[in-house]
């Protein structure tokens, strides 16, 4: 959460938007650990 606040990543209802987080990190020149970006952006299974 602290990193999201520092990088101005929106937090909605206590949840972090993964796409905005990844894009913000890339835009600021920060590197995510290897494989983290693809893992974070994978489609979540739908329930229902």
C-alpha positions in Angstrom: 0.0 0.0 0.0 2.8 2.4 0.9 4.4 1.9 -2.6 1.1 2.5 -4.2 0.6 5.8 -2.3 4.2 6.9 -3.2 3.6 6.1 -6.9 0.1 7.5 -7.0 -1.5 4.2 -7.9 -5.3 4.4 -7.3 -6.7 2.2 -4.6 -10.4 1.6 -4.8 -12.4 0.2 -1.9 -9.1 -1.1 -0.4 -8.1 -2.9 -3.6 -5.2 -2.1 -5.9 -5.8 -2.1 -9.6 -3.1 -4.5 -10.9 -2.9 -3.1 -14.4 -2.4 0.5 -13.1 0.1 -0.8 -10.6 2.2 -2.5 -13.3 1.9 0.4 -15.6 2.9 2.9 -12.9 5.9 0.9 -11.9 7.1 0.6 -15.5 6.5 4.3 -16.2 8.5 5.3 -13.1 11.4 3.1 -14.2 11.0 0.6 -11.4 11.4 -3.1 -12.3 9.2 -5.8 -11.0 10.8 -9.2 -10.1 11.1 -11.5 -13.1 7.7 -13.1 -13.9 5.8 -10.9 -11.5 4.2 -8.7 -14.2 2.8 -11.6 -16.2 1.7 -13.3 -13.0 -0.1 -10.2 -11.8 -1.9 -9.6 -15.1 -3.1 -13.2 -15.6 -6.9 -13.5 -15.9 -8.5 -14.5 -12.6 -10.9 -17.5 -12.9 -14.5 -16.4 -12.9 -16.9 -17.9 -10.3 -20.4 -18.3 -11.5 
